[in-house]
């Protein structure tokens, strides 16, 4: 018995088989989980609750803006190299942009941290959002530290020679040698930026999924901006999933 | 170390000298770091009290 001829207009041409088994495979599961977790409105909202109209809510996005400048100027420095950033006028300028964007990054990130701490931003199923922020802060410190180590000047020599005793005392010096410029350079331009970038993306996605945390004094009913996915607990408090 | 010869106005502060520190018992912090922390505290306080442009004054949901 021969097989039926393929028909470009038949069921195999693209129409989903609604009566068939649910889609399998990791791509289908990931797609279903992603769409189930976050809608396009969550990801790119065009409205925010009124309580977001406060200066204390500005510092998170200010941190992201500073991080973007850090990454872009870092890419330029990596492409041109130390001879360029030590000698040329434009190199000095980009090097300074990189330094000062890092300073602003930490400055506004600390204010952001204080703001979120004092409003207990882990409320309403936002613990993972808080912890990714903590993790991002810690990894950022490593990124900044290795940046100071790879300036390739006397300052970086001084900092690395001072730091080695502390790092070695912790035991980490056995595999993480702050006197090794090559190793520190690679950590600074690959692993740390990758870590900070991925954690920051995850942090922002979690903020988008659960919505911006309301102030402590705000009524619980205001905590609804991320959509209609509301859960009310036994005490009638409303929180996002 | 050879002194750097910077053009006039290259920096508001001379950063090539010895640093100055605040000491309080076992605690010690440079003036520069103390100044940065103070600025962060001031900015944090201002962010709490300054009105945000365009914010609804009645505290409504603003939608």
Boltz contact constraints between the chains, C-beta under 6 A:
constraints:
  - contact:
      token1: [A, 47]
      token2: [B, 63]
      max_distance: 6.0
  - contact:
      token1: [A, 50]
      token2: [B, 56]
      max_distance: 6.0
  - contact:
      token1: [A, 50]
      token2: [B, 60]
      max_distance: 6.0
  - contact:
      token1: [A, 50]
      token2: [B, 61]
      max_distance: 6.0
  - contact:
      token1: [A, 50]
      token2: [B, 62]
      max_distance: 6.0
  - contact:
      token1: [A, 53]
      token2: [B, 52]
      max_distance: 6.0
  - contact:
      token1: [A, 53]
      token2: [B, 55]
      max_distance: 6.0
  - contact:
      token1: [A, 54]
      token2: [B, 52]
      max_distance: 6.0
  - contact:
      token1: [A, 55]
      token2: [B, 47]
      max_distance: 6.0
  - contact:
      token1: [A, 55]
      token2: [B, 50]
      max_distance: 6.0
  - contact:
      token1: [A, 55]
      token2: [B, 52]
      max_distance: 6.0
  - contact:
      token1: [A, 56]
      token2: [B, 47]
      max_distance: 6.0
  - contact:
      token1: [A, 56]
      token2: [B, 48]
      max_distance: 6.0
  - contact:
      token1: [A, 110]
      token2: [B, 40]
      max_distance: 6.0
  - contact:
      token1: [A, 111]
      token2: [B, 40]
      max_distance: 6.0
  - contact:
      token1: [A, 111]
      token2: [B, 43]
      max_distance: 6.0
  - contact:
      token1: [A, 111]
      token2: [B, 44]
      max_distance: 6.0
  - contact:
      token1: [A, 114]
      token2: [B, 44]
      max_distance: 6.0
